């Protein structure tokens, strides 16, 4: 079992319960899309799976490690096996792209190599290969603050590819990309996971993309699972109920000041 949640709840320090008595099982090698309105708990759920948060109540097992009284050493070893792709990748602005990508392997390298990589590029050929897969081969030595929001997201994807983890968690990994490129990047992630038998769990606001690319869809609202079904069994009515009171095409400003459409399917699909 890659992930096993049993009646998990998570409450923020301010008392807000982001996840409420949620149970979920993810088999090794599964590809799952999490969908739901803004604030549904998708990011919190991914953070729990990725061990960045600890549940307030309930039982959680990740990659065979039961997350009860786990010591720091075991936690560090577990995190080496998990790649986390952020919606807004936390990369130092003056860091070069090659350094940002090689960071995916720092936990696997000896200390001397990890330190040396901060000053001298390591594995230029390997990094070039993963950058070519996300259509950024010409950005190898660029600084991160020279990239657009969509390019930074693709660097984050490249870092996850380079890490070669057993479990890939992606939190809105293509939200700053146009629909065609978003589809291509999700397919890259699925191909990577499939080639190594890795498990992929992705949060997507673009419902049409989730239904097109993923075999299993988990709908979340108010910190609870509304449905957990094969993609072909998800109906328009289910989506209408899931996204009640949220605009089907919500245009907002992202952190880079760019217009970003969520590309959700209309409830009338």
C-alpha positions as CSV (number, residue, x, y, z in Angstrom):
1,X,0.0,0.0,0.0
2,X,1.5,3.4,-1.0
3,X,-0.9,5.4,1.2
4,X,-3.5,4.4,3.8
5,X,-5.6,7.0,5.6
6,X,-7.9,5.8,8.3
7,X,-10.3,8.5,9.7
8,X,-7.8,11.2,9.3
9,X,-8.5,14.8,10.5
10,X,-6.4,17.8,10.4
11,X,-7.1,21.0,12.4
12,X,-5.1,24.2,11.9
13,X,-3.8,26.1,15.0
14,X,-6.7,28.6,14.5
15,X,-9.2,25.8,15.0
16,X,-10.2,25.4,11.3
17,X,-10.7,21.8,10.4
18,X,-9.2,21.3,6.9
19,X,-9.6,17.5,6.8
20,X,-12.4,15.7,8.6
21,X,-12.4,12.0,9.3
22,X,-11.2,11.1,5.8
23,X,-10.3,7.6,4.8
24,X,-8.4,6.8,1.6
25,X,-6.3,4.0,0.2
26,X,-3.8,4.3,-2.7
27,X,-2.3,1.3,-4.2
28,X,1.3,1.2,-5.5
29,X,1.5,2.5,-9.1
30,X,-2.0,4.1,-9.1
31,X,-2.5,7.5,-10.8
32,X,-5.1,9.6,-8.9
33,X,-6.5,13.1,-9.5
34,X,-7.9,15.1,-6.6
35,X,-10.5,17.6,-7.6
36,X,-12.8,20.0,-5.7
37,X,-13.5,23.7,-5.1
38,X,-10.9,26.1,-3.7
39,X,-10.4,25.5,0.0
40,X,-11.7,21.9,-0.2
41,X,-8.6,20.5,1.5
42,X,-6.7,19.2,-1.5
43,X,-3.4,20.9,-0.6
44,X,-3.7,19.8,3.0
45,X,-4.4,16.2,2.0
46,X,-1.3,16.2,-0.2
47,X,0.8,17.8,2.6
48,X,-0.4,15.0,4.9
49,X,0.6,12.3,2.4
50,X,3.9,14.1,1.9
51,X,4.6,14.1,5.7
52,X,4.8,17.9,5.7
53,X,1.9,17.9,8.1
54,X,1.0,15.4,10.8
55,X,-2.7,14.5,11.3
56,X,-4.5,15.8,14.3
57,X,-6.4,12.5,14.7
58,X,-6.5,9.2,12.8
59,X,-4.1,6.7,11.3
60,X,-1.7,7.4,8.4
61,X,0.7,5.0,6.6
62,X,2.9,6.2,3.8
63,X,5.1,3.8,1.8
64,X,4.9,1.3,4.5
65,X,5.8,3.7,7.3
66,X,3.2,4.2,10.0
67,X,3.2,7.8,10.9
68,X,2.9,7.4,14.7
69,X,5.9,8.5,16.8
70,X,8.1,8.3,13.7
71,X,11.6,9.6,14.6
72,X,13.4,12.3,12.6
73,X,15.8,9.8,11.0
74,X,13.0,7.6,9.6
75,X,11.1,10.7,8.5
76,X,14.1,12.0,6.5
77,X,14.6,8.6,4.9
78,X,10.9,8.5,3.9
79,X,10.9,12.0,2.4
80,X,13.7,10.9,0.1
81,X,11.2,8.6,-1.5
82,X,8.6,11.3,-2.1
83,X,8.7,14.0,-4.7
84,X,6.5,17.1,-4.0
85,X,5.6,19.4,-6.9
86,X,4.3,22.8,-5.6
87,X,2.0,25.1,-7.4
88,X,4.5,27.9,-6.7
89,X,7.9,26.1,-6.5
90,X,9.9,27.5,-3.6
91,X,13.1,28.3,-5.5
92,X,15.6,31.0,-4.5
93,X,15.4,33.7,-7.1
94,X,19.2,33.9,-7.8
95,X,19.4,30.1,-8.1
96,X,20.2,28.6,-11.5
97,X,17.8,26.2,-13.1
98,X,20.4,23.4,-13.1
99,X,20.9,23.8,-9.3
100,X,17.1,23.9,-8.7
101,X,16.7,20.6,-10.6
102,X,19.6,18.8,-9.0
103,X,18.1,19.6,-5.6
104,X,15.8,16.7,-6.3
105,X,18.7,14.3,-5.7
106,X,20.4,16.0,-2.8
107,X,19.0,13.5,-0.2
108,X,20.6,10.7,-2.2
109,X,24.0,12.1,-2.8
110,X,26.9,12.1,-0.3
111,X,27.4,15.3,1.6
112,X,30.4,16.4,-0.4
113,X,28.6,16.1,-3.7
114,X,25.5,18.0,-2.3
115,X,27.7,20.8,-1.1
116,X,29.8,20.9,-4.3
117,X,26.6,21.1,-6.4
118,X,25.8,24.5,-4.9
119,X,29.0,25.9,-6.5
120,X,29.6,23.7,-9.5
121,X,27.0,22.2,-11.8
122,X,26.6,18.4,-11.4
123,X,25.3,16.0,-13.9
124,X,24.8,18.5,-16.7
125,X,23.7,15.7,-19.2
126,X,21.1,14.3,-16.8
127,X,19.6,17.6,-16.0
128,X,19.5,18.6,-19.7
129,X,17.6,15.4,-20.4
130,X,14.8,16.1,-17.9
131,X,14.6,19.7,-18.9
132,X,14.1,18.7,-22.5
133,X,11.2,16.6,-21.4
134,X,9.5,19.7,-20.0
135,X,10.5,21.8,-23.0
136,X,13.1,23.9,-21.2
137,X,16.4,22.6,-22.5
138,X,17.5,26.2,-23.4
139,X,17.1,27.3,-19.7
140,X,19.8,25.1,-18.1
141,X,21.9,28.0,-16.8
142,X,19.2,30.7,-16.5
143,X,18.4,32.2,-13.1
144,X,15.0,31.3,-11.6
145,X,14.0,34.9,-11.3
146,X,14.3,35.2,-15.1
147,X,11.6,32.7,-15.6
148,X,7.8,33.1,-16.0
149,X,5.4,31.4,-13.6
150,X,4.7,28.6,-16.1
151,X,8.4,28.0,-16.6
152,X,9.0,27.8,-12.9
153,X,6.3,25.2,-12.6
154,X,8.0,23.2,-15.3
155,X,11.3,23.4,-13.5
156,X,9.5,22.0,-10.4
157,X,8.2,19.1,-12.6
158,X,11.8,18.6,-13.9
159,X,13.1,18.4,-10.3
160,X,10.5,15.7,-9.5
161,X,11.5,13.7,-12.6
162,X,15.2,14.0,-11.7
163,X,14.4,12.8,-8.1
164,X,13.1,9.4,-9.4
165,X,10.9,8.9,-6.4
166,X,8.4,6.2,-5.5
167,X,5.6,8.6,-4.8
168,X,5.0,11.8,-6.8
169,X,2.6,14.4,-5.2
170,X,1.6,17.3,-7.4
171,X,-0.3,20.3,-6.1
172,X,-1.8,22.2,-9.1
173,X,1.4,21.6,-11.0
174,X,0.2,23.1,-14.3
175,X,-2.1,25.9,-13.2
176,X,0.1,28.6,-14.9
177,X,0.3,26.8,-18.3
178,X,-2.0,27.1,-21.3
179,X,-4.3,24.0,-21.9
180,X,-2.1,22.4,-24.5
181,X,1.1,22.6,-22.5
182,X,-0.7,21.6,-19.3
183,X,-1.9,18.4,-21.0
184,X,1.6,17.7,-22.3
185,X,3.2,18.2,-18.8
186,X,0.6,15.9,-17.1
187,X,1.3,13.3,-19.7
188,X,5.0,13.6,-18.9
189,X,4.3,13.0,-15.2
190,X,2.1,10.0,-16.0
191,X,4.7,8.5,-18.3
192,X,7.5,9.0,-15.7
193,X,5.4,7.4,-13.0
194,X,4.3,4.6,-15.3
195,X,7.8,3.8,-16.4
196,X,9.0,3.2,-12.9
197,X,5.8,1.9,-11.3
198,X,5.6,5.0,-9.1
199,X,2.4,6.3,-7.5
200,X,1.1,9.7,-8.7
201,X,-1.4,11.8,-6.8
202,X,-2.2,15.2,-8.3
203,X,-4.5,18.0,-7.3
204,X,-6.0,19.6,-10.4
205,X,-8.5,22.5,-10.7
206,X,-8.9,21.8,-14.4
207,X,-11.5,19.1,-14.2
208,X,-11.4,18.3,-17.9
209,X,-7.7,17.6,-17.6
210,X,-8.2,15.3,-14.6
211,X,-11.0,13.3,-16.4
212,X,-8.9,13.0,-19.6
213,X,-5.6,11.9,-18.0
214,X,-6.5,10.0,-14.8
215,X,-8.2,6.7,-14.3
216,X,-9.3,7.4,-10.7
217,X,-10.9,10.7,-9.6
218,X,-11.4,11.7,-5.9
219,X,-13.7,14.6,-5.4
220,X,-13.2,16.6,-2.2
221,X,-15.3,19.2,-0.6
222,X,-15.1,20.7,3.0
223,X,-12.3,18.3,3.9
224,X,-14.3,15.2,3.1
225,X,-14.4,12.8,0.1
226,X,-17.6,13.3,-1.9
227,X,-16.9,10.6,-4.4
228,X,-14.0,8.2,-5.3
229,X,-14.7,6.7,-8.7
230,X,-13.2,5.7,-12.1
231,X,-13.1,8.7,-14.4
232,X,-15.7,7.3,-16.7
233,X,-18.2,7.1,-13.8
234,X,-18.0,10.7,-12.8
235,X,-21.1,12.5,-14.0
236,X,-22.0,16.1,-14.8
237,X,-24.4,16.1,-11.8
238,X,-21.7,14.9,-9.5
239,X,-19.4,17.8,-10.7
240,X,-22.3,20.3,-10.4
241,X,-22.8,19.2,-6.7
242,X,-19.1,19.2,-6.0
243,X,-18.5,22.7,-7.4
244,X,-21.8,24.3,-6.1
245,X,-21.4,28.0,-5.6
246,X,-18.1,28.2,-7.4
247,X,-17.8,29.7,-10.9
248,X,-17.0,27.1,-13.5
249,X,-14.6,29.5,-15.2
250,X,-12.8,31.5,-12.5
251,X,-10.2,34.0,-13.8
252,X,-7.8,35.2,-11.0
253,X,-4.5,36.8,-10.7
254,X,-1.7,34.4,-9.7
255,X,1.4,35.4,-7.7
256,X,3.1,36.5,-10.8
257,X,0.4,39.0,-11.7
258,X,-0.8,37.0,-14.7
259,X,-4.4,36.1,-15.5
260,X,-4.9,32.4,-14.9
261,X,-8.1,30.5,-15.9
262,X,-8.8,27.4,-13.9
263,X,-10.2,25.7,-17.0
264,X,-12.8,23.8,-15.0
265,X,-15.5,22.1,-17.0
266,X,-18.9,23.7,-16.9
267,X,-21.5,21.9,-14.8
268,X,-23.6,21.8,-18.0
269,X,-21.0,19.6,-19.7
